[in-house]
Amino acid sequence: MEKLFLRLANAIMSVHAILLILLFTLVGLLTVTHTLFNEVLPNSIQGFERVVATWGLSVAWEASLLICTVSSQLLPKRITSLMALCSGVIVLFFIHAFANDQPPLEIIKRWFVGVLITLVNFLYTSLFFARWKELQEHKNLASRVAELETSLEAKAAELIKTQYQLTKSKQDVERLVNNVAELEVFKKSEIEKVTCSFCRQVFSSVYVLASHRTKCNVNPKKDQRDSVFEAVV
């Protein structure tokens, strides 16, 4: 039962229900307008021409009223107000609300019915426009949400890729640091091989170093040839 009431509520609130009532109102007003035009057109127009004229004018007027009311935000307020007033006057003429040969209560009834019909037409036309605009905004919002979700997924993939590259870069940096440390040790070892153990002077090669060691002023065995073990040290 709850689902039934929920479906009924959704049907009542839908744009289809509003459009259905609006169409019923327009059909009724179209008949009213057609009858009024048929009464006021000159008798010189008869037959097929009169039918075409009355129906053409009535359809054109009701369609203009509908379009202008729906697009009221694009028109000056005085234009839409004037068209609504004209629509109400047409109904009042149709129901003979201006006839003075009627009791006051009957005139009040006719005026009330005329205002009521005009109000219903204007109300449902405006409601249809508002509901339609809401649906369009909802569709645009859903489309925007889908675009944002797609963008978010792309950003998430880009973030994962960036994190992977960052991790790889850290590993490369650690490897480079280790290589630099090894190179420093190797460099120190190579420099030590061409450094005089007495005066700590660095030479370009071990041969120059060997020649220097025998003449080094700090060498206690100056001018004596190094033994094999001393040359290595």
C-alpha positions, 0 to 999 in steps of 0.5 A: 500500500505504501508503494502505491501511495508513493507512486501516486504521489510521484505521479501527482508531482510529475510534470506529466500530471501538470501538463495533462491538467494544463492541456485540459484547461487549454482545450476548454479555453480554446472552445471558449475563445473559438465561440467568442470569436464566432460571435463577434466576427462579421456575418460577411464571413460564412462557411469554411472561411468562418470556421478557419478564421475562428479556429485559427484565431483561437488556436493562435491566441491560446498558443500565444498565451501559453508560450508567453506565460511559460517564457514570462521571464523573457518578457516585460511583466506588463506584457504577461499581465496584460495577456492574462487580463485579456484571457480573463476578460474573454472568459467573462464575455463568454459567460456573460458576466457583464450582463446587467439583467441578472441578479447580483448573486448570478453576476458574482458567480459568473465573475468568480468562475471567470477569475477562477478559470483564468487563475487555473490557466495561469497557475498551471502554466507557470507551474509547468514552466517551473517544474520543467526548469527544475527537471532541466536543472536536475539533468544538468546537475546529474550531467555535471556530477557525472563529469566531476566523477570522471574528472575525479577518476582521472585525477585519482589515476594521475595521483597513483601514477605520480605516487609511483613515480615519486616512489621510483624517484626516491629509490633512484635517489637512494641508489645514487646516494649509495653510489656516491658514498661508494665513489667517495670511498673509492676516491679516497682509496685512490687518493691515498695510493698517490699520497705520501705517507710522510708529508701527505702530499698528493701526486699525480701517479704512483711513479711520481710518488715513488720518486718523491718518497726517497727525497721527502724531507720528512722521510727518516730514510731520505735518499734511501730507496724504499723497500717493496713493502714501504713503496706499497704502504 
